[in-house]
Amino acid sequence: MDRRKFIKQSTFLSIGGLFIPSVFFSSCRKESLFEDINYDGKVIIIGAGAAGMYAAYLLKSKGIDFQILEANTSYGGRLAKLEGFADFPIDLGAQWLHGKNSLLGDLIATSNTQITLDDSAEKYWFNNQLIDVLPKDVNALFGKEEDVPDLSFKDYAIQQGFNNEYKYIVENIAGDSGASASAISAYWKMKEEENWVSGDDDFKFQETFYDLFDQQIASVVKDKITLNAVVKKIDHSQDGIVITDTNNSTYLADKVIVTVPISILKLNDIQFVPTLPSEKTNAFSKIGMGAGMKVFLKFSNKFFDENIIGGSVCAAYADESIGKLTNENVLLAFIMGDQAEYLTALGSDVSITNALLQELDLMYGGQATASFISSHVHNWTNNPYVNGAYSYSTIDMGDARKIAAQSVDKKIYFAGEAMNNNGHHQTVHGAVETGYREVINILNDILK
Ligand SMILES: Cc1cc2nc3c(=O)[nH]c(=O)nc-3n(C[C@H](O)[C@H](O)[C@H](O)COP(=O)(O)OP(=O)(O)OC[C@H]3O[C@@H](n4cnc5c(N)ncnc54)[C@H](O)[C@@H]3O)c2cc1C
C-alpha cells in the first residue's frame, strides 16, 4: 500500500505507442516483430486475469488465433469489483496503480480513465496509542541489497534494533508485499525492489481497476474467453498440445500461455505431460504465496484516519473513500499473511468483522461499534483458483522467478505476476508485462 521509498527511475523506450521497458529488447529479435507476422497456429491462454487478457489483446492485434480458458465463472482473476455495498464501486482485489511508467500506465494515459494520486497520511498504532511519527524511522530497514542478509524480514528487523514494539509495523511492511514478516526474505525483497522502475507514486481509480480492464481489454477479447473451464492437464508430448479440463472437454493448441497463480502451480493442480523439468518445479516451490483478504467496513461517521498502520489484528487500514466520489465512510482492512490466516480461522464473516471492530474500538474509544453499519469480507484464500494473495520472495529464492518463467519446448510459456522478474511481481502492471513478454517470446519462436 505505501509502496517502496527508494525507487530507481530507468529509461523507457517507446515503440508504436506502447511503452516498452528496455529489458524486453534482449528477448526481441527485431523491432518489426510486431508488424509482419503470419502465423496460422492457435494459442491457448490458461487464465483470464491481467496477464492472460493482456496477452490475448496483443495476439488479437496481430491477427493470431487464440482462446482463453478460465476456471472461474467470470473473468478478471485478482481484479474484481463489488457494487451495491457503498455509493461507489469497490475493488475487491487490486486497487492501486503503483507508478505510471509501465505498459499499463501508457494504456491508461491513452484512455479516458481517471486516476488520482493517493498521498494520504499515515498514523501508527504504537504502544497502544495513535501517533503521527514513529520514534525510529522504519525506512532504515530499506537498505541497499548488498547490506541486507538473507534472513526473514522479521529477523532482519530485530537485528536492526526494531524490537517487539515494532512487530506490527514490520508486519505492515511485509504485508504490503503479501506476506508475514517471518516468511518473506529481507534480502530478496530488497534486491527485487531495486529493479522497480514504474515510479513510486500510488494512484487510485475514480471508478475501479477492474473497470479499466473490463473497458479497455476484456471488451476486445471476451468473445474468446471460455468460462468454467478448469484446466487439469496439458499434454504436450505430441506435435499439437492437448488441454483437458475437469469436465473432460479437450482443446487443441500449438502454443499455450499458462497464467494461473503460482499457488495453483505449486499445488500441482495442473498435470503436465511430459512432466516439467524438476529445476522448474523447484523454482515454483521457492516462490511464496500467502493468505490474503480485504474487509470493507461501512460507518455512519468518519472517526478514522486515512491510514492506520500497526494493528495486531490488521496491520493496515485505509480510508477506501479517498479518490472516490462518495458521501459514505468506508474503511478497508487490508489483511495479509498470518493475520489473514488468524481471521480466516475465526470461521464466519461476523466473527472477522467483530475482531476488526474490537481493534478499532480500542484505537478510537468505542466509536467503531457505535457507528458501524455493515461489512463485506472478501477472502482471496477461499478462491480455489487463486488460493492466496500474491507472490512474495522467500529466503534462498535465487533465480526462482526467472527459472519458473522459462518456456518449455517452445510450446508452453509462463506468465502471471509471479513470473515477473523485473521487480514488478505482486502487481497488475507486472502481470501485464509478463503477458507482453510471453507474446514477444512466442513471436520470436515463430520467426526462428
Ligand atoms: C487483495 C489483493 C490486493 C491487491 N492490490 C493490488 C494493488 O493495489 N495494485 C496492484 O498492482 N496489484 C495488486 N494486487 C495484485 C494483483 O491483483 C495481481 O498481481 C494481478 O491481478 C495478477 O494477475 P495475473 O493475471 O497474474 O493472475 P490472476 O489475476 O490470478 O489470473 C489468473 C487466472 O487464472 C485462473 N485459473 C486458475 N487456475 C486455473 C485453471 N486450472 N484453469 C483455468 N484457469 C485457472 C484464475 O481463476 C484467474 O482468473 C492485489 C492482489 C490482491 C489479492
Ligand as a Chemical Component Dictionary entry (heavy atoms), coordinates in Angstrom:
data_LIG
# 
_chem_comp.id                   LIG 
_chem_comp.type                 NON-POLYMER 
_chem_comp.pdbx_formal_charge   0 
_chem_comp.three_letter_code    LIG 
# 
loop_
_chem_comp_atom.comp_id 
_chem_comp_atom.atom_id 
_chem_comp_atom.alt_atom_id 
_chem_comp_atom.type_symbol 
_chem_comp_atom.charge 
_chem_comp_atom.model_Cartn_x 
_chem_comp_atom.model_Cartn_y 
_chem_comp_atom.model_Cartn_z 
_chem_comp_atom.pdbx_ordinal 
LIG C1  C1  C 0 -6.211 -8.375  -2.006  1  
LIG C2  C2  C 0 -5.308 -8.002  -3.147  2  
LIG C3  C3  C 0 -4.940 -6.679  -3.310  3  
LIG C4  C4  C 0 -4.102 -6.314  -4.362  4  
LIG N1  N1  N 0 -3.799 -4.994  -4.543  5  
LIG C5  C5  C 0 -3.065 -4.628  -5.627  6  
LIG C6  C6  C 0 -2.926 -3.257  -5.938  7  
LIG O1  O1  O 0 -3.451 -2.395  -5.249  8  
LIG N2  N2  N 0 -2.203 -2.934  -7.047  9  
LIG C7  C7  C 0 -1.634 -3.887  -7.860  10 
LIG O2  O2  O 0 -0.983 -3.547  -8.862  11 
LIG N3  N3  N 0 -1.799 -5.204  -7.589  12 
LIG C8  C8  C 0 -2.500 -5.602  -6.506  13 
LIG N4  N4  N 0 -2.722 -6.911  -6.263  14 
LIG C9  C9  C 0 -2.061 -7.909  -7.106  15 
LIG C10 C10 C 0 -2.744 -8.054  -8.470  16 
LIG O3  O3  O 0 -4.121 -8.198  -8.271  17 
LIG C11 C11 C 0 -2.176 -9.274  -9.188  18 
LIG O4  O4  O 0 -0.752 -9.178  -9.236  19 
LIG C12 C12 C 0 -2.676 -9.412  -10.623 20 
LIG O5  O5  O 0 -4.042 -9.111  -10.746 21 
LIG C13 C13 C 0 -2.397 -10.849 -11.044 22 
LIG O6  O6  O 0 -2.782 -11.051 -12.393 23 
LIG P1  P1  P 0 -2.449 -12.469 -13.050 24 
LIG O7  O7  O 0 -3.005 -12.436 -14.408 25 
LIG O8  O8  O 0 -1.016 -12.780 -12.855 26 
LIG O9  O9  O 0 -3.198 -13.535 -12.145 27 
LIG P2  P2  P 0 -4.821 -13.728 -11.824 28 
LIG O10 O10 O 0 -5.440 -12.403 -11.870 29 
LIG O11 O11 O 0 -4.843 -14.508 -10.600 30 
LIG O12 O12 O 0 -5.285 -14.558 -13.093 31 
LIG C14 C14 C 0 -5.087 -15.931 -13.175 32 
LIG C15 C15 C 0 -6.386 -16.577 -13.608 33 
LIG O13 O13 O 0 -6.160 -17.994 -13.727 34 
LIG C16 C16 C 0 -7.376 -18.641 -13.384 35 
LIG N5  N5  N 0 -7.091 -20.060 -13.109 36 
LIG C17 C17 C 0 -6.520 -20.601 -12.008 37 
LIG N6  N6  N 0 -6.445 -21.939 -12.130 38 
LIG C18 C18 C 0 -6.950 -22.248 -13.345 39 
LIG C19 C19 C 0 -7.148 -23.471 -14.046 40 
LIG N7  N7  N 0 -6.787 -24.650 -13.532 41 
LIG N8  N8  N 0 -7.718 -23.446 -15.286 42 
LIG C20 C20 C 0 -8.102 -22.255 -15.838 43 
LIG N9  N9  N 0 -7.952 -21.058 -15.199 44 
LIG C21 C21 C 0 -7.373 -21.061 -13.971 45 
LIG C22 C22 C 0 -7.852 -17.852 -12.190 46 
LIG O14 O14 O 0 -9.232 -18.046 -11.943 47 
LIG C23 C23 C 0 -7.518 -16.424 -12.605 48 
LIG O15 O15 O 0 -8.625 -15.795 -13.245 49 
LIG C24 C24 C 0 -3.600 -7.301  -5.246  50 
LIG C25 C25 C 0 -3.992 -8.637  -5.091  51 
LIG C26 C26 C 0 -4.827 -8.975  -4.045  52 
LIG C27 C27 C 0 -5.252 -10.423 -3.897  53 
# 
loop_
_chem_comp_bond.comp_id 
_chem_comp_bond.atom_id_1 
_chem_comp_bond.atom_id_2 
_chem_comp_bond.value_order 
_chem_comp_bond.pdbx_ordinal 
LIG C1  C2  SING 1  
LIG C2  C3  SING 2  
LIG C2  C26 DOUB 3  
LIG C3  C4  DOUB 4  
LIG C4  N1  SING 5  
LIG C4  C24 SING 6  
LIG N1  C5  DOUB 7  
LIG C5  C6  SING 8  
LIG C5  C8  SING 9  
LIG C6  O1  DOUB 10 
LIG C6  N2  SING 11 
LIG N2  C7  SING 12 
LIG C7  O2  DOUB 13 
LIG C7  N3  SING 14 
LIG N3  C8  DOUB 15 
LIG C8  N4  SING 16 
LIG N4  C9  SING 17 
LIG N4  C24 SING 18 
LIG C9  C10 SING 19 
LIG C10 O3  SING 20 
LIG C10 C11 SING 21 
LIG C11 O4  SING 22 
LIG C11 C12 SING 23 
LIG C12 O5  SING 24 
LIG C12 C13 SING 25 
LIG C13 O6  SING 26 
LIG O6  P1  SING 27 
LIG P1  O7  DOUB 28 
LIG P1  O8  SING 29 
LIG P1  O9  SING 30 
LIG O9  P2  SING 31 
LIG P2  O10 DOUB 32 
LIG P2  O11 SING 33 
LIG P2  O12 SING 34 
LIG O12 C14 SING 35 
LIG C14 C15 SING 36 
LIG C15 O13 SING 37 
LIG C15 C23 SING 38 
LIG O13 C16 SING 39 
LIG C16 N5  SING 40 
LIG C16 C22 SING 41 
LIG N5  C17 SING 42 
LIG N5  C21 SING 43 
LIG C17 N6  DOUB 44 
LIG N6  C18 SING 45 
LIG C18 C19 SING 46 
LIG C18 C21 DOUB 47 
LIG C19 N7  SING 48 
LIG C19 N8  DOUB 49 
LIG N8  C20 SING 50 
LIG C20 N9  DOUB 51 
LIG N9  C21 SING 52 
LIG C22 O14 SING 53 
LIG C22 C23 SING 54 
LIG C23 O15 SING 55 
LIG C24 C25 DOUB 56 
LIG C25 C26 SING 57 
LIG C26 C27 SING 58 
# 
